[in-house]
Amino acid sequence: MKGASKVDEVLEAFNVMIEDWNMMQQTSGDVGAEWAERFEKHFYEFSKQLKDWINLLQPRPMTLEEIENLPEMKKMLEILPEPLHLNLIIELEEIIEDIETHRYD
């Protein structure tokens, strides 16, 4: 089942991103900056995996509420640190509206 293996990739990317966030919170200076860069990179990799997974779902969720009610998404939202909720909501809205955001380093 294609969607099932894709959700595993999403969850793996989510866990890496959360680990980076936690390390970023525990460090400062140059080390903190390195973790911040790593976090940002992995946040956007997670977002891409999330978009790919959502677009594979049948039927594809068409609203933020439908996505938030997916069991896997509920788990992620429970774990997600509060400061990241808005960032994730913005990513989800872009997925729903099929907006392609280009990011530059």
ABEGO torsion letter per residue (X at the ends): XAAAAAAAAAAAAAAAAAAAAAAAAABBEAAAAAAAAAAAAAAAAAAAAAAAAAAABOBBBABAAAAAABAAAAAAAAABBAAAAAAAAAAAAAAAAGBBBBBBX
